[in-house]
Each structure stands twice: as structure tokens, then as C-alpha cells.
Amino acid sequence: DTEVTQTPKHLVMGMTNKKSLKCEQHMGHRAMYWYKQKAKKPPELMFVYSYEKLSINESVPSRFSPECPNSSLLNLHLHALQPEDSALYLCASSQPGSANGQFFGPGTRLTVL
Amino acid sequence: GQQLNQSPQSMFIQEGEDVSMNCTSSSIFNTWLWYKQDPGEGPVLLIALYKAGELTSNGRLTAQFGITRKDSFLNISASIPSDVGIYFCAGQLLGNTNAGKSTFGDGTTLTVKP
């Protein structure tokens, strides 16, 4: 299985809602990533988990809360988002310190009303 | 922080033509990666380069890791309609604090006319 899956594919939420994005991989990778991508722009790194511990937080606002419950799962909890947070949210995985690049999921298209 | 300059920003070519795009950086990387992203999908890794001067092919794709470790190019030969998409270069500096962290270029949007 060389796939990273993400659910949901699309999400529309209001500014007062609480929702979660989910990501799963079964490649045995021990590094998992959240990226935010705006249209026609490159992915922007948000968080990195290495061996289920948060290793990088790129100064992301606290309305985004990541969680890595085990080595296969990565969640991103969303609360009190702003319309400018609307974007494609990508999950990726790799082996920690690997030079072989990352496997990306298809993303969740988030719209904040 | 590190910045990558990727060019051209966009290309409109005829099917069958060859394509070349490149990335330059203000600092060195240990690894250069090239990804392609189709609409509505995540980026997919095309080629990874690990050594300065390395030239690597993957089918019609050829990429090189610059001697100075500050640049890389990607060539696509005999383009076909399914080559349409956004191509991103990415540089990696490996180390304890980096955990495979990549710096992405701004992307090259390729359009292929049949």
C-alpha cells in the first residue's frame, strides 16, 4: 500500500464550527506532515510529526491543532477558522530524515464561510 | 530563510515539443526533488537527486543536480497532453532539526496543446 488517504475530500464550515481533517498511511512511515496550499501556489508546511511527536510547528495559529494518535494516523483539528484559511490541506508522509521525498495525499478542499 | 526561484512561471507548448524548467537557490541543498501536481490532487514525486552533478532519468523526464548544489533543472522530452500540470522543485537539507523538511519553488504551470 503506497497511498496516503485523506478525509473528507471537501469540507465547508462556518467560522464558529469545530471540524477535523484526517490522514492515514500504511507505508510504515514515521514522519507525517500537514501542508496548506492556496491556488497556484506551492504547499506551505504547517506541522511535522516525527515518531508521533510534534517536531516542527511553522508558527501556525492555534485555531489549527494537530494530533498524531499513532504511527498511521494524523489529524488536524479546526476551530474558529477565518475565511482566509480556505485552502487545500495536504497530508504527506515519509521516513524521518529521508532524502526520498514525501508521499502526498489528495488533500481536503476546505472552504470557510 | 531559504528561497527557491523556479522558472518559467508558465509554459504553453505544442504536443511533441521538449520542455525545460529550472530552480535556483540562494543556499545549498543535499537533495533536489521534482514533483508534479494534477488539478485536485496532491503532488507526486517524479525524480529525486542526491549528488551534485547527478543526472537522472525517469522515462521522458531528465533532471540534474547542479554542481554548485544551488540549482537543478528538469527536462521533458516529446511532451504529450497528460504532461499538463504544475511542476514543483523542492530542496531538502537533512539534519536532526529538519526531519525531511522541504523548501518548494513557486511552480511551473505547463499547458500542452494537442
Chai-1 contact restraints between the chains, C-beta under 6 A:
chainA,res_idxA,chainB,res_idxB,connection_type,confidence,min_distance_angstrom,max_distance_angstrom,comment,restraint_id
A,A31,B,A99,contact,1.0,0.0,6.0,A-B,restraint_1
A,A31,B,G100,contact,1.0,0.0,6.0,A-B,restraint_2
A,P42,B,F88,contact,1.0,0.0,6.0,A-B,restraint_3
A,P42,B,F104,contact,1.0,0.0,6.0,A-B,restraint_4
A,P42,B,D106,contact,1.0,0.0,6.0,A-B,restraint_5
A,P42,B,G107,contact,1.0,0.0,6.0,A-B,restraint_6
A,P43,B,F104,contact,1.0,0.0,6.0,A-B,restraint_7
A,V48,B,A99,contact,1.0,0.0,6.0,A-B,restraint_8
A,S50,B,A99,contact,1.0,0.0,6.0,A-B,restraint_9
A,S55,B,A99,contact,1.0,0.0,6.0,A-B,restraint_10
A,L90,B,G42,contact,1.0,0.0,6.0,A-B,restraint_11
A,S94,B,G100,contact,1.0,0.0,6.0,A-B,restraint_12
A,P96,B,A99,contact,1.0,0.0,6.0,A-B,restraint_13
A,G97,B,L94,contact,1.0,0.0,6.0,A-B,restraint_14
A,G97,B,G100,contact,1.0,0.0,6.0,A-B,restraint_15
A,S98,B,G100,contact,1.0,0.0,6.0,A-B,restraint_16
A,A99,B,T31,contact,1.0,0.0,6.0,A-B,restraint_17
A,A99,B,Y50,contact,1.0,0.0,6.0,A-B,restraint_18
A,A99,B,L94,contact,1.0,0.0,6.0,A-B,restraint_19
A,N100,B,A48,contact,1.0,0.0,6.0,A-B,restraint_20
A,G101,B,L33,contact,1.0,0.0,6.0,A-B,restraint_21
A,G101,B,L45,contact,1.0,0.0,6.0,A-B,restraint_22
A,G101,B,A48,contact,1.0,0.0,6.0,A-B,restraint_23
A,F104,B,G42,contact,1.0,0.0,6.0,A-B,restraint_24
A,F104,B,P43,contact,1.0,0.0,6.0,A-B,restraint_25
A,G105,B,G42,contact,1.0,0.0,6.0,A-B,restraint_26
A,P106,B,E41,contact,1.0,0.0,6.0,A-B,restraint_27
A,P106,B,G42,contact,1.0,0.0,6.0,A-B,restraint_28
A,G107,B,G42,contact,1.0,0.0,6.0,A-B,restraint_29
